[in-house]
Each structure stands twice: as C-alpha cells, then as structure tokens.
C-alpha cells in the first residue's frame, strides 16, 4: 500500500494538541469585518477544541500522520 498523504488544506486549518484534541480557528473572521459588531470580532479571537467525534474523523481522514 502507498503511504497516506496529509491533506494540505487540513494542515493549514487544524492543529493536534499533545493530548490528541483537534484545535481549529473560529469561523467568521476572514472578511466582511465591517458588517460585524466590535463585540462579535472580539469574541471570535483565538482557537477552540473540536468535539471528540468530529476531531477523530478529521484525524482519521485528513491528518493520518498528525
């Protein structure tokens, strides 16, 4: 069997922590900031941990070597 390659889009979007959780950036901060309130922009800072089952799916299909 050939080696599995990591999806390059997933490399840019997700990070796996030491305990195996999948971290991701919050949605809604790429463009169109002028429409959002200052409070919304503030609350979208930082990263969040994905739910366990969703994270397992990401690791299995898109980050097999992560």
PDBQT receptor file of N, H, CA, C and O in Angstrom, charges set to zero:
ATOM      1  N   UNK A   1       0.843  -1.202   0.000  1.00  0.00    +0.000 N 
ATOM      2  CA  UNK A   1       0.000   0.000   0.000  1.00  0.00    +0.000 C 
ATOM      3  C   UNK A   1       0.877   1.250   0.000  1.00  0.00    +0.000 C 
ATOM      4  O   UNK A   1       1.900   1.298   0.683  1.00  0.00    +0.000 OA
ATOM      5  N   UNK A   2       0.467   2.266  -0.775  1.00  0.00    +0.000 N 
ATOM      6  H   UNK A   2      -0.364   2.226  -1.330  1.00  0.00    +0.000 HD
ATOM      7  CA  UNK A   2       1.234   3.519  -0.730  1.00  0.00    +0.000 C 
ATOM      8  C   UNK A   2       0.976   4.255   0.581  1.00  0.00    +0.000 C 
ATOM      9  O   UNK A   2      -0.017   4.010   1.266  1.00  0.00    +0.000 OA
ATOM     10  N   UNK A   3       1.887   5.158   0.911  1.00  0.00    +0.000 N 
ATOM     11  H   UNK A   3       2.694   5.357   0.355  1.00  0.00    +0.000 HD
ATOM     12  CA  UNK A   3       1.729   5.931   2.140  1.00  0.00    +0.000 C 
ATOM     13  C   UNK A   3       0.580   6.917   1.990  1.00  0.00    +0.000 C 
ATOM     14  O   UNK A   3       0.320   7.416   0.895  1.00  0.00    +0.000 OA
ATOM     15  N   UNK A   4      -0.105   7.197   3.095  1.00  0.00    +0.000 N 
ATOM     16  H   UNK A   4       0.107   6.792   3.984  1.00  0.00    +0.000 HD
ATOM     17  CA  UNK A   4      -1.193   8.171   3.079  1.00  0.00    +0.000 C 
ATOM     18  C   UNK A   4      -0.614   9.569   3.186  1.00  0.00    +0.000 C 
ATOM     19  O   UNK A   4       0.259   9.824   4.015  1.00  0.00    +0.000 OA
ATOM     20  N   UNK A   5      -1.098  10.470   2.354  1.00  0.00    +0.000 N 
ATOM     21  H   UNK A   5      -1.808  10.263   1.680  1.00  0.00    +0.000 HD
ATOM     22  CA  UNK A   5      -0.652  11.857   2.427  1.00  0.00    +0.000 C 
ATOM     23  C   UNK A   5      -1.640  12.667   3.249  1.00  0.00    +0.000 C 
ATOM     24  O   UNK A   5      -2.846  12.423   3.217  1.00  0.00    +0.000 OA
ATOM     25  N   UNK A   6      -1.116  13.625   3.977  1.00  0.00    +0.000 N 
ATOM     26  H   UNK A   6      -0.136  13.824   4.003  1.00  0.00    +0.000 HD
ATOM     27  CA  UNK A   6      -1.950  14.548   4.734  1.00  0.00    +0.000 C 
ATOM     28  C   UNK A   6      -2.554  15.552   3.760  1.00  0.00    +0.000 C 
ATOM     29  O   UNK A   6      -1.861  16.043   2.869  1.00  0.00    +0.000 OA
ATOM     30  N   UNK A   7      -3.847  15.863   3.921  1.00  0.00    +0.000 N 
ATOM     31  H   UNK A   7      -4.410  15.464   4.644  1.00  0.00    +0.000 HD
ATOM     32  CA  UNK A   7      -4.478  16.874   3.076  1.00  0.00    +0.000 C 
ATOM     33  C   UNK A   7      -3.882  18.227   3.406  1.00  0.00    +0.000 C 
ATOM     34  O   UNK A   7      -3.891  18.636   4.567  1.00  0.00    +0.000 OA
ATOM     35  N   UNK A   8      -3.356  18.940   2.399  1.00  0.00    +0.000 N 
ATOM     36  H   UNK A   8      -3.348  18.607   1.456  1.00  0.00    +0.000 HD
ATOM     37  CA  UNK A   8      -2.667  20.197   2.686  1.00  0.00    +0.000 C 
ATOM     38  C   UNK A   8      -3.623  21.271   3.187  1.00  0.00    +0.000 C 
ATOM     39  O   UNK A   8      -3.205  22.180   3.904  1.00  0.00    +0.000 OA
ATOM     40  N   UNK A   9      -4.900  21.182   2.823  1.00  0.00    +0.000 N 
ATOM     41  H   UNK A   9      -5.240  20.444   2.240  1.00  0.00    +0.000 HD
ATOM     42  CA  UNK A   9      -5.871  22.133   3.363  1.00  0.00    +0.000 C 
ATOM     43  C   UNK A   9      -6.092  21.918   4.846  1.00  0.00    +0.000 C 
ATOM     44  O   UNK A   9      -6.308  22.876   5.588  1.00  0.00    +0.000 OA
ATOM     45  N   UNK A  10      -6.041  20.668   5.289  1.00  0.00    +0.000 N 
ATOM     46  H   UNK A  10      -5.866  19.890   4.686  1.00  0.00    +0.000 HD
ATOM     47  CA  UNK A  10      -6.227  20.354   6.700  1.00  0.00    +0.000 C 
ATOM     48  C   UNK A  10      -5.019  20.778   7.523  1.00  0.00    +0.000 C 
ATOM     49  O   UNK A  10      -5.164  21.162   8.684  1.00  0.00    +0.000 OA
ATOM     50  N   UNK A  11      -3.826  20.714   6.934  1.00  0.00    +0.000 N 
ATOM     51  H   UNK A  11      -3.708  20.402   5.991  1.00  0.00    +0.000 HD
ATOM     52  CA  UNK A  11      -2.618  21.147   7.628  1.00  0.00    +0.000 C 
ATOM     53  C   UNK A  11      -2.737  22.612   8.044  1.00  0.00    +0.000 C 
ATOM     54  O   UNK A  11      -2.287  23.009   9.119  1.00  0.00    +0.000 OA
ATOM     55  N   UNK A  12      -3.352  23.401   7.170  1.00  0.00    +0.000 N 
ATOM     56  H   UNK A  12      -3.717  23.079   6.297  1.00  0.00    +0.000 HD
ATOM     57  CA  UNK A  12      -3.462  24.839   7.413  1.00  0.00    +0.000 C 
ATOM     58  C   UNK A  12      -4.585  25.186   8.387  1.00  0.00    +0.000 C 
ATOM     59  O   UNK A  12      -4.553  26.250   9.006  1.00  0.00    +0.000 OA
ATOM     60  N   UNK A  13      -5.569  24.313   8.531  1.00  0.00    +0.000 N 
ATOM     61  H   UNK A  13      -5.595  23.449   8.028  1.00  0.00    +0.000 HD
ATOM     62  CA  UNK A  13      -6.759  24.643   9.306  1.00  0.00    +0.000 C 
ATOM     63  C   UNK A  13      -6.815  24.026  10.696  1.00  0.00    +0.000 C 
ATOM     64  O   UNK A  13      -7.470  24.573  11.584  1.00  0.00    +0.000 OA
ATOM     65  N   UNK A  14      -6.142  22.900  10.901  1.00  0.00    +0.000 N 
ATOM     66  H   UNK A  14      -5.610  22.456  10.180  1.00  0.00    +0.000 HD
ATOM     67  CA  UNK A  14      -6.259  22.185  12.161  1.00  0.00    +0.000 C 
ATOM     68  C   UNK A  14      -4.898  21.939  12.790  1.00  0.00    +0.000 C 
ATOM     69  O   UNK A  14      -3.886  21.847  12.095  1.00  0.00    +0.000 OA
ATOM     70  N   UNK A  15      -4.883  21.834  14.119  1.00  0.00    +0.000 N 
ATOM     71  H   UNK A  15      -5.705  21.910  14.684  1.00  0.00    +0.000 HD
ATOM     72  CA  UNK A  15      -3.668  21.521  14.859  1.00  0.00    +0.000 C 
ATOM     73  C   UNK A  15      -4.045  20.489  15.916  1.00  0.00    +0.000 C 
ATOM     74  O   UNK A  15      -5.081  20.608  16.569  1.00  0.00    +0.000 OA
ATOM     75  N   UNK A  16      -3.202  19.485  16.077  1.00  0.00    +0.000 N 
ATOM     76  H   UNK A  16      -2.360  19.389  15.547  1.00  0.00    +0.000 HD
ATOM     77  CA  UNK A  16      -3.470  18.448  17.073  1.00  0.00    +0.000 C 
ATOM     78  C   UNK A  16      -2.630  18.740  18.309  1.00  0.00    +0.000 C 
ATOM     79  O   UNK A  16      -1.420  18.943  18.213  1.00  0.00    +0.000 OA
ATOM     80  N   UNK A  17      -3.278  18.759  19.471  1.00  0.00    +0.000 N 
ATOM     81  H   UNK A  17      -4.261  18.595  19.549  1.00  0.00    +0.000 HD
ATOM     82  CA  UNK A  17      -2.588  19.029  20.726  1.00  0.00    +0.000 C 
ATOM     83  C   UNK A  17      -1.885  17.771  21.215  1.00  0.00    +0.000 C 
ATOM     84  O   UNK A  17      -2.038  16.693  20.640  1.00  0.00    +0.000 OA
ATOM     85  N   UNK A  18      -1.126  17.925  22.267  1.00  0.00    +0.000 N 
ATOM     86  H   UNK A  18      -1.002  18.801  22.734  1.00  0.00    +0.000 HD
ATOM     87  CA  UNK A  18      -0.408  16.793  22.843  1.00  0.00    +0.000 C 
ATOM     88  C   UNK A  18      -1.331  15.724  23.369  1.00  0.00    +0.000 C 
ATOM     89  O   UNK A  18      -0.982  14.543  23.363  1.00  0.00    +0.000 OA
ATOM     90  N   UNK A  19      -2.517  16.122  23.829  1.00  0.00    +0.000 N 
ATOM     91  H   UNK A  19      -2.801  17.081  23.834  1.00  0.00    +0.000 HD
ATOM     92  CA  UNK A  19      -3.472  15.137  24.355  1.00  0.00    +0.000 C 
ATOM     93  C   UNK A  19      -4.354  14.548  23.263  1.00  0.00    +0.000 C 
ATOM     94  O   UNK A  19      -5.194  13.695  23.549  1.00  0.00    +0.000 OA
ATOM     95  N   UNK A  20      -4.180  14.988  22.008  1.00  0.00    +0.000 N 
ATOM     96  H   UNK A  20      -3.497  15.681  21.775  1.00  0.00    +0.000 HD
ATOM     97  CA  UNK A  20      -4.928  14.404  20.898  1.00  0.00    +0.000 C 
ATOM     98  C   UNK A  20      -6.164  15.174  20.487  1.00  0.00    +0.000 C 
ATOM     99  O   UNK A  20      -6.903  14.727  19.610  1.00  0.00    +0.000 OA
ATOM    100  N   UNK A  21      -6.410  16.330  21.105  1.00  0.00    +0.000 N 
ATOM    101  H   UNK A  21      -5.810  16.693  21.818  1.00  0.00    +0.000 HD
ATOM    102  CA  UNK A  21      -7.561  17.133  20.701  1.00  0.00    +0.000 C 
ATOM    103  C   UNK A  21      -7.233  17.869  19.405  1.00  0.00    +0.000 C 
ATOM    104  O   UNK A  21      -6.069  18.157  19.126  1.00  0.00    +0.000 OA
ATOM    105  N   UNK A  22      -8.260  18.172  18.618  1.00  0.00    +0.000 N 
ATOM    106  H   UNK A  22      -9.206  17.938  18.845  1.00  0.00    +0.000 HD
ATOM    107  CA  UNK A  22      -8.071  18.909  17.376  1.00  0.00    +0.000 C 
ATOM    108  C   UNK A  22      -8.512  20.349  17.617  1.00  0.00    +0.000 C 
ATOM    109  O   UNK A  22      -9.658  20.600  17.992  1.00  0.00    +0.000 OA
ATOM    110  N   UNK A  23      -7.594  21.296  17.398  1.00  0.00    +0.000 N 
ATOM    111  H   UNK A  23      -6.663  21.093  17.093  1.00  0.00    +0.000 HD
ATOM    112  CA  UNK A  23      -7.883  22.716  17.576  1.00  0.00    +0.000 C 
ATOM    113  C   UNK A  23      -8.157  23.329  16.205  1.00  0.00    +0.000 C 
ATOM    114  O   UNK A  23      -7.580  22.921  15.198  1.00  0.00    +0.000 OA
ATOM    115  N   UNK A  24      -9.051  24.318  16.190  1.00  0.00    +0.000 N 
ATOM    116  H   UNK A  24      -9.520  24.650  17.009  1.00  0.00    +0.000 HD
ATOM    117  CA  UNK A  24      -9.380  24.999  14.933  1.00  0.00    +0.000 C 
ATOM    118  C   UNK A  24      -9.649  26.461  15.210  1.00  0.00    +0.000 C 
ATOM    119  O   UNK A  24     -10.018  26.830  16.325  1.00  0.00    +0.000 OA
ATOM    120  N   UNK A  25      -9.466  27.298  14.197  1.00  0.00    +0.000 N 
ATOM    121  H   UNK A  25      -9.166  26.998  13.291  1.00  0.00    +0.000 HD
ATOM    122  CA  UNK A  25      -9.755  28.727  14.311  1.00  0.00    +0.000 C 
ATOM    123  C   UNK A  25     -11.253  28.928  14.142  1.00  0.00    +0.000 C 
ATOM    124  O   UNK A  25     -11.908  28.169  13.427  1.00  0.00    +0.000 OA
ATOM    125  N   UNK A  26     -11.786  29.929  14.785  1.00  0.00    +0.000 N 
ATOM    126  H   UNK A  26     -11.254  30.546  15.366  1.00  0.00    +0.000 HD
ATOM    127  CA  UNK A  26     -13.219  30.168  14.714  1.00  0.00    +0.000 C 
ATOM    128  C   UNK A  26     -13.607  30.716  13.346  1.00  0.00    +0.000 C 
ATOM    129  O   UNK A  26     -12.829  31.404  12.685  1.00  0.00    +0.000 OA
ATOM    130  N   UNK A  27     -14.820  30.395  12.944  1.00  0.00    +0.000 N 
ATOM    131  H   UNK A  27     -15.452  29.837  13.481  1.00  0.00    +0.000 HD
ATOM    132  CA  UNK A  27     -15.276  30.848  11.631  1.00  0.00    +0.000 C 
ATOM    133  C   UNK A  27     -15.770  32.283  11.710  1.00  0.00    +0.000 C 
ATOM    134  O   UNK A  27     -16.132  32.773  12.780  1.00  0.00    +0.000 OA
ATOM    135  N   UNK A  28     -15.780  32.952  10.559  1.00  0.00    +0.000 N 
ATOM    136  H   UNK A  28     -15.486  32.555   9.689  1.00  0.00    +0.000 HD
ATOM    137  CA  UNK A  28     -16.383  34.274  10.505  1.00  0.00    +0.000 C 
ATOM    138  C   UNK A  28     -15.429  35.432  10.674  1.00  0.00    +0.000 C 
ATOM    139  O   UNK A  28     -15.867  36.547  10.960  1.00  0.00    +0.000 OA
ATOM    140  N   UNK A  29     -14.110  35.202  10.502  1.00  0.00    +0.000 N 
ATOM    141  H   UNK A  29     -13.754  34.296  10.269  1.00  0.00    +0.000 HD
ATOM    142  CA  UNK A  29     -13.167  36.309  10.649  1.00  0.00    +0.000 C 
ATOM    143  C   UNK A  29     -12.260  36.464   9.436  1.00  0.00    +0.000 C 
ATOM    144  O   UNK A  29     -11.197  37.077   9.543  1.00  0.00    +0.000 OA
ATOM    145  N   UNK A  30     -12.649  35.930   8.296  1.00  0.00    +0.000 N 
ATOM    146  H   UNK A  30     -13.512  35.432   8.209  1.00  0.00    +0.000 HD
ATOM    147  CA  UNK A  30     -11.794  36.044   7.115  1.00  0.00    +0.000 C 
ATOM    148  C   UNK A  30     -11.987  37.381   6.405  1.00  0.00    +0.000 C 
ATOM    149  O   UNK A  30     -11.018  38.037   6.024  1.00  0.00    +0.000 OA
ATOM    150  N   UNK A  31     -13.222  37.770   6.236  1.00  0.00    +0.000 N 
ATOM    151  H   UNK A  31     -14.010  37.237   6.546  1.00  0.00    +0.000 HD
ATOM    152  CA  UNK A  31     -13.508  39.026   5.533  1.00  0.00    +0.000 C 
ATOM    153  C   UNK A  31     -14.870  39.519   5.977  1.00  0.00    +0.000 C 
ATOM    154  O   UNK A  31     -15.590  38.810   6.681  1.00  0.00    +0.000 OA
ATOM    155  N   UNK A  32     -15.234  40.735   5.571  1.00  0.00    +0.000 N 
ATOM    156  H   UNK A  32     -14.649  41.311   5.000  1.00  0.00    +0.000 HD
ATOM    157  CA  UNK A  32     -16.535  41.291   5.925  1.00  0.00    +0.000 C 
ATOM    158  C   UNK A  32     -16.608  41.759   7.363  1.00  0.00    +0.000 C 
ATOM    159  O   UNK A  32     -17.673  41.717   7.979  1.00  0.00    +0.000 OA
ATOM    160  N   UNK A  33     -15.466  42.211   7.914  1.00  0.00    +0.000 N 
ATOM    161  H   UNK A  33     -14.601  42.245   7.414  1.00  0.00    +0.000 HD
ATOM    162  CA  UNK A  33     -15.443  42.635   9.310  1.00  0.00    +0.000 C 
ATOM    163  C   UNK A  33     -16.296  43.879   9.547  1.00  0.00    +0.000 C 
ATOM    164  O   UNK A  33     -16.768  44.113  10.659  1.00  0.00    +0.000 OA
ATOM    165  N   UNK A  34     -16.488  44.664   8.507  1.00  0.00    +0.000 N 
ATOM    166  H   UNK A  34     -16.104  44.474   7.603  1.00  0.00    +0.000 HD
ATOM    167  CA  UNK A  34     -17.229  45.917   8.673  1.00  0.00    +0.000 C 
ATOM    168  C   UNK A  34     -18.693  45.662   9.031  1.00  0.00    +0.000 C 
ATOM    169  O   UNK A  34     -19.350  46.506   9.640  1.00  0.00    +0.000 OA
ATOM    170  N   UNK A  35     -19.194  44.492   8.646  1.00  0.00    +0.000 N 
ATOM    171  H   UNK A  35     -18.660  43.805   8.151  1.00  0.00    +0.000 HD
ATOM    172  CA  UNK A  35     -20.584  44.141   8.957  1.00  0.00    +0.000 C 
ATOM    173  C   UNK A  35     -20.753  43.687  10.400  1.00  0.00    +0.000 C 
ATOM    174  O   UNK A  35     -21.848  43.766  10.958  1.00  0.00    +0.000 OA
ATOM    175  N   UNK A  36     -19.655  43.206  11.010  1.00  0.00    +0.000 N 
ATOM    176  H   UNK A  36     -18.766  43.142  10.557  1.00  0.00    +0.000 HD
ATOM    177  CA  UNK A  36     -19.741  42.623  12.334  1.00  0.00    +0.000 C 
ATOM    178  C   UNK A  36     -19.576  43.689  13.412  1.00  0.00    +0.000 C 
ATOM    179  O   UNK A  36     -18.910  44.703  13.205  1.00  0.00    +0.000 OA
ATOM    180  N   UNK A  37     -20.185  43.446  14.546  1.00  0.00    +0.000 N 
ATOM    181  H   UNK A  37     -20.726  42.622  14.714  1.00  0.00    +0.000 HD
ATOM    182  CA  UNK A  37     -20.022  44.378  15.657  1.00  0.00    +0.000 C 
ATOM    183  C   UNK A  37     -18.649  44.150  16.301  1.00  0.00    +0.000 C 
ATOM    184  O   UNK A  37     -18.032  43.100  16.122  1.00  0.00    +0.000 OA
ATOM    185  N   UNK A  38     -18.192  45.141  17.043  1.00  0.00    +0.000 N 
ATOM    186  H   UNK A  38     -18.693  45.994  17.188  1.00  0.00    +0.000 HD
ATOM    187  CA  UNK A  38     -16.899  45.012  17.728  1.00  0.00    +0.000 C 
ATOM    188  C   UNK A  38     -16.935  43.840  18.701  1.00  0.00    +0.000 C 
ATOM    189  O   UNK A  38     -15.936  43.143  18.883  1.00  0.00    +0.000 OA
ATOM    190  N   UNK A  39     -18.084  43.629  19.320  1.00  0.00    +0.000 N 
ATOM    191  H   UNK A  39     -18.895  44.195  19.172  1.00  0.00    +0.000 HD
ATOM    192  CA  UNK A  39     -18.230  42.522  20.270  1.00  0.00    +0.000 C 
ATOM    193  C   UNK A  39     -18.063  41.175  19.562  1.00  0.00    +0.000 C 
ATOM    194  O   UNK A  39     -17.404  40.277  20.084  1.00  0.00    +0.000 OA
ATOM    195  N   UNK A  40     -18.663  41.036  18.371  1.00  0.00    +0.000 N 
ATOM    196  H   UNK A  40     -19.199  41.766  17.947  1.00  0.00    +0.000 HD
ATOM    197  CA  UNK A  40     -18.533  39.786  17.619  1.00  0.00    +0.000 C 
ATOM    198  C   UNK A  40     -17.074  39.515  17.278  1.00  0.00    +0.000 C 
ATOM    199  O   UNK A  40     -16.580  38.399  17.441  1.00  0.00    +0.000 OA
ATOM    200  N   UNK A  41     -16.389  40.557  16.799  1.00  0.00    +0.000 N 
ATOM    201  H   UNK A  41     -16.790  41.464  16.667  1.00  0.00    +0.000 HD
ATOM    202  CA  UNK A  41     -14.987  40.392  16.404  1.00  0.00    +0.000 C 
ATOM    203  C   UNK A  41     -14.140  39.974  17.608  1.00  0.00    +0.000 C 
ATOM    204  O   UNK A  41     -13.285  39.096  17.496  1.00  0.00    +0.000 OA
ATOM    205  N   UNK A  42     -14.381  40.598  18.743  1.00  0.00    +0.000 N 
ATOM    206  H   UNK A  42     -15.076  41.312  18.834  1.00  0.00    +0.000 HD
ATOM    207  CA  UNK A  42     -13.653  40.258  19.967  1.00  0.00    +0.000 C 
ATOM    208  C   UNK A  42     -13.876  38.810  20.367  1.00  0.00    +0.000 C 
ATOM    209  O   UNK A  42     -12.937  38.106  20.740  1.00  0.00    +0.000 OA
ATOM    210  N   UNK A  43     -15.125  38.371  20.287  1.00  0.00    +0.000 N 
ATOM    211  H   UNK A  43     -15.887  38.942  19.984  1.00  0.00    +0.000 HD
ATOM    212  CA  UNK A  43     -15.460  37.021  20.734  1.00  0.00    +0.000 C 
ATOM    213  C   UNK A  43     -14.974  35.931  19.787  1.00  0.00    +0.000 C 
ATOM    214  O   UNK A  43     -14.937  34.761  20.167  1.00  0.00    +0.000 OA
ATOM    215  N   UNK A  44     -14.602  36.289  18.568  1.00  0.00    +0.000 N 
ATOM    216  H   UNK A  44     -14.632  37.239  18.258  1.00  0.00    +0.000 HD
ATOM    217  CA  UNK A  44     -14.118  35.303  17.605  1.00  0.00    +0.000 C 
ATOM    218  C   UNK A  44     -12.602  35.115  17.662  1.00  0.00    +0.000 C 
ATOM    219  O   UNK A  44     -12.041  34.404  16.828  1.00  0.00    +0.000 OA
ATOM    220  N   UNK A  45     -11.932  35.739  18.629  1.00  0.00    +0.000 N 
ATOM    221  H   UNK A  45     -12.387  36.317  19.306  1.00  0.00    +0.000 HD
ATOM    222  CA  UNK A  45     -10.491  35.574  18.755  1.00  0.00    +0.000 C 
ATOM    223  C   UNK A  45     -10.134  34.163  19.201  1.00  0.00    +0.000 C 
ATOM    224  O   UNK A  45     -10.934  33.470  19.829  1.00  0.00    +0.000 OA
ATOM    225  N   UNK A  46      -8.921  33.754  18.865  1.00  0.00    +0.000 N 
ATOM    226  H   UNK A  46      -8.271  34.316  18.355  1.00  0.00    +0.000 HD
ATOM    227  CA  UNK A  46      -8.396  32.507  19.402  1.00  0.00    +0.000 C 
ATOM    228  C   UNK A  46      -8.902  31.257  18.702  1.00  0.00    +0.000 C 
ATOM    229  O   UNK A  46      -9.535  31.316  17.648  1.00  0.00    +0.000 OA
ATOM    230  N   UNK A  47      -8.603  30.130  19.322  1.00  0.00    +0.000 N 
ATOM    231  H   UNK A  47      -8.088  30.082  20.178  1.00  0.00    +0.000 HD
ATOM    232  CA  UNK A  47      -8.962  28.831  18.745  1.00  0.00    +0.000 C 
ATOM    233  C   UNK A  47      -9.877  28.091  19.709  1.00  0.00    +0.000 C 
ATOM    234  O   UNK A  47     -10.015  28.465  20.873  1.00  0.00    +0.000 OA
ATOM    235  N   UNK A  48     -10.490  27.044  19.205  1.00  0.00    +0.000 N 
ATOM    236  H   UNK A  48     -10.378  26.739  18.259  1.00  0.00    +0.000 HD
ATOM    237  CA  UNK A  48     -11.365  26.207  20.024  1.00  0.00    +0.000 C 
ATOM    238  C   UNK A  48     -11.045  24.749  19.764  1.00  0.00    +0.000 C 
ATOM    239  O   UNK A  48     -10.507  24.398  18.714  1.00  0.00    +0.000 OA
ATOM    240  N   UNK A  49     -11.376  23.908  20.720  1.00  0.00    +0.000 N 
ATOM    241  H   UNK A  49     -11.813  24.193  21.573  1.00  0.00    +0.000 HD
ATOM    242  CA  UNK A  49     -11.210  22.462  20.555  1.00  0.00    +0.000 C 
ATOM    243  C   UNK A  49     -12.468  21.893  19.912  1.00  0.00    +0.000 C 
ATOM    244  O   UNK A  49     -13.590  22.279  20.242  1.00  0.00    +0.000 OA
ATOM    245  N   UNK A  50     -12.252  20.972  18.992  1.00  0.00    +0.000 N 
ATOM    246  H   UNK A  50     -11.341  20.659  18.723  1.00  0.00    +0.000 HD
ATOM    247  CA  UNK A  50     -13.358  20.347  18.288  1.00  0.00    +0.000 C 
ATOM    248  C   UNK A  50     -13.997  19.273  19.174  1.00  0.00    +0.000 C 
ATOM    249  O   UNK A  50     -13.339  18.733  20.063  1.00  0.00    +0.000 OA
ATOM    250  N   UNK A  51     -15.256  18.964  18.940  1.00  0.00    +0.000 N 
ATOM    251  H   UNK A  51     -15.791  19.403  18.218  1.00  0.00    +0.000 HD
ATOM    252  CA  UNK A  51     -15.891  17.854  19.641  1.00  0.00    +0.000 C 
ATOM    253  C   UNK A  51     -15.118  16.574  19.347  1.00  0.00    +0.000 C 
ATOM    254  O   UNK A  51     -14.526  16.424  18.278  1.00  0.00    +0.000 OA
ATOM    255  N   UNK A  52     -15.130  15.660  20.304  1.00  0.00    +0.000 N 
ATOM    256  H   UNK A  52     -15.611  15.782  21.173  1.00  0.00    +0.000 HD
ATOM    257  CA  UNK A  52     -14.293  14.456  20.228  1.00  0.00    +0.000 C 
ATOM    258  C   UNK A  52     -14.527  13.647  18.953  1.00  0.00    +0.000 C 
ATOM    259  O   UNK A  52     -13.572  13.259  18.281  1.00  0.00    +0.000 OA
ATOM    260  N   UNK A  53     -15.784  13.392  18.619  1.00  0.00    +0.000 N 
ATOM    261  H   UNK A  53     -16.561  13.707  19.165  1.00  0.00    +0.000 HD
ATOM    262  CA  UNK A  53     -16.071  12.546  17.455  1.00  0.00    +0.000 C 
ATOM    263  C   UNK A  53     -15.699  13.238  16.147  1.00  0.00    +0.000 C 
ATOM    264  O   UNK A  53     -15.213  12.593  15.218  1.00  0.00    +0.000 OA
ATOM    265  N   UNK A  54     -15.927  14.558  16.073  1.00  0.00    +0.000 N 
ATOM    266  H   UNK A  54     -16.321  15.082  16.828  1.00  0.00    +0.000 HD
ATOM    267  CA  UNK A  54     -15.542  15.294  14.868  1.00  0.00    +0.000 C 
ATOM    268  C   UNK A  54     -14.030  15.313  14.720  1.00  0.00    +0.000 C 
ATOM    269  O   UNK A  54     -13.501  15.169  13.618  1.00  0.00    +0.000 OA
ATOM    270  N   UNK A  55     -13.343  15.492  15.836  1.00  0.00    +0.000 N 
ATOM    271  H   UNK A  55     -13.772  15.609  16.731  1.00  0.00    +0.000 HD
ATOM    272  CA  UNK A  55     -11.883  15.507  15.813  1.00  0.00    +0.000 C 
ATOM    273  C   UNK A  55     -11.306  14.173  15.372  1.00  0.00    +0.000 C 
ATOM    274  O   UNK A  55     -10.322  14.131  14.634  1.00  0.00    +0.000 OA
ATOM    275  N   UNK A  56     -11.909  13.095  15.819  1.00  0.00    +0.000 N 
ATOM    276  H   UNK A  56     -12.708  13.129  16.418  1.00  0.00    +0.000 HD
ATOM    277  CA  UNK A  56     -11.431  11.773  15.413  1.00  0.00    +0.000 C 
ATOM    278  C   UNK A  56     -11.581  11.576  13.913  1.00  0.00    +0.000 C 
ATOM    279  O   UNK A  56     -10.720  10.981  13.265  1.00  0.00    +0.000 OA
ATOM    280  N   UNK A  57     -12.677  12.078  13.368  1.00  0.00    +0.000 N 
ATOM    281  H   UNK A  57     -13.377  12.561  13.894  1.00  0.00    +0.000 HD
ATOM    282  CA  UNK A  57     -12.895  11.966  11.931  1.00  0.00    +0.000 C 
ATOM    283  C   UNK A  57     -11.853  12.771  11.148  1.00  0.00    +0.000 C 
ATOM    284  O   UNK A  57     -11.351  12.310  10.122  1.00  0.00    +0.000 OA
ATOM    285  N   UNK A  58     -11.535  13.950  11.623  1.00  0.00    +0.000 N 
ATOM    286  H   UNK A  58     -11.943  14.325  12.456  1.00  0.00    +0.000 HD
ATOM    287  CA  UNK A  58     -10.518  14.785  10.976  1.00  0.00    +0.000 C 
ATOM    288  C   UNK A  58      -9.169  14.071  10.995  1.00  0.00    +0.000 C 
ATOM    289  O   UNK A  58      -8.469  14.025   9.983  1.00  0.00    +0.000 OA
ATOM    290  N   UNK A  59      -8.811  13.516  12.151  1.00  0.00    +0.000 N 
ATOM    291  H   UNK A  59      -9.379  13.554  12.973  1.00  0.00    +0.000 HD
ATOM    292  CA  UNK A  59      -7.520  12.834  12.268  1.00  0.00    +0.000 C 
ATOM    293  C   UNK A  59      -7.455  11.600  11.383  1.00  0.00    +0.000 C 
ATOM    294  O   UNK A  59      -6.411  11.303  10.803  1.00  0.00    +0.000 OA
ATOM    295  N   UNK A  60      -8.554  10.890  11.279  1.00  0.00    +0.000 N 
ATOM    296  H   UNK A  60      -9.402  11.131  11.751  1.00  0.00    +0.000 HD
ATOM    297  CA  UNK A  60      -8.554   9.647  10.509  1.00  0.00    +0.000 C 
ATOM    298  C   UNK A  60      -8.432   9.899   9.010  1.00  0.00    +0.000 C 
ATOM    299  O   UNK A  60      -7.645   9.236   8.335  1.00  0.00    +0.000 OA
ATOM    300  N   UNK A  61      -9.200  10.847   8.486  1.00  0.00    +0.000 N 
ATOM    301  H   UNK A  61      -9.839  11.385   9.035  1.00  0.00    +0.000 HD
ATOM    302  CA  UNK A  61      -9.254  11.013   7.030  1.00  0.00    +0.000 C 
ATOM    303  C   UNK A  61      -8.288  12.048   6.485  1.00  0.00    +0.000 C 
ATOM    304  O   UNK A  61      -7.760  11.881   5.385  1.00  0.00    +0.000 OA
ATOM    305  N   UNK A  62      -8.047  13.123   7.239  1.00  0.00    +0.000 N 
ATOM    306  H   UNK A  62      -8.476  13.259   8.132  1.00  0.00    +0.000 HD
ATOM    307  CA  UNK A  62      -7.278  14.227   6.659  1.00  0.00    +0.000 C 
ATOM    308  C   UNK A  62      -5.923  14.439   7.279  1.00  0.00    +0.000 C 
ATOM    309  O   UNK A  62      -5.042  15.029   6.654  1.00  0.00    +0.000 OA
ATOM    310  N   UNK A  63      -5.734  13.964   8.515  1.00  0.00    +0.000 N 
ATOM    311  H   UNK A  63      -6.450  13.485   9.023  1.00  0.00    +0.000 HD
ATOM    312  CA  UNK A  63      -4.424  14.114   9.159  1.00  0.00    +0.000 C 
ATOM    313  C   UNK A  63      -3.937  12.754   9.654  1.00  0.00    +0.000 C 
ATOM    314  O   UNK A  63      -3.750  12.571  10.857  1.00  0.00    +0.000 OA
ATOM    315  N   UNK A  64      -3.729  11.797   8.749  1.00  0.00    +0.000 N 
ATOM    316  H   UNK A  64      -3.881  11.946   7.771  1.00  0.00    +0.000 HD
ATOM    317  CA  UNK A  64      -3.357  10.457   9.198  1.00  0.00    +0.000 C 
ATOM    318  C   UNK A  64      -1.997  10.409   9.856  1.00  0.00    +0.000 C 
ATOM    319  O   UNK A  64      -1.746   9.517  10.667  1.00  0.00    +0.000 OA
ATOM    320  N   UNK A  65      -1.110  11.333   9.537  1.00  0.00    +0.000 N 
ATOM    321  H   UNK A  65      -1.314  12.057   8.879  1.00  0.00    +0.000 HD
ATOM    322  CA  UNK A  65       0.246  11.323  10.095  1.00  0.00    +0.000 C 
ATOM    323  C   UNK A  65       0.397  12.319  11.238  1.00  0.00    +0.000 C 
ATOM    324  O   UNK A  65       1.490  12.466  11.785  1.00  0.00    +0.000 OA
ATOM    325  N   UNK A  66      -0.701  13.017  11.613  1.00  0.00    +0.000 N 
ATOM    326  H   UNK A  66      -1.589  12.898  11.168  1.00  0.00    +0.000 HD
ATOM    327  CA  UNK A  66      -0.592  14.103  12.587  1.00  0.00    +0.000 C 
ATOM    328  C   UNK A  66      -0.613  13.685  14.010  1.00  0.00    +0.000 C 
ATOM    329  O   UNK A  66      -0.527  14.529  14.902  1.00  0.00    +0.000 OA
TER     330      UNK A  66
